[in-house]
């Protein structure tokens, strides 16, 4: 399953970047929250910031 996830700064809610995330159905335990967590995990891996300074939201279809 594919979703587009926008990542924002917590402080001023400005858009920082966007991910296109693919997750297989076996990993989807709680729906869109899994996509948002994956976007924040990728942000941390890429040293762009963590959950304390960023927030992620799945783009509405």
C-alpha angles and dihedrals in degrees: 000000000000129000134171112232124193119207119211136185110253093218101060102004092238117157111252104176144324132240129200103212127193119197126173117236092250090067095049104099099146106020122236093003088074090058092050092049091049091052091052091046091053091048090055093047090052089048093239094127141291139252091279092066103024139054130195132209131184110239112245114252 
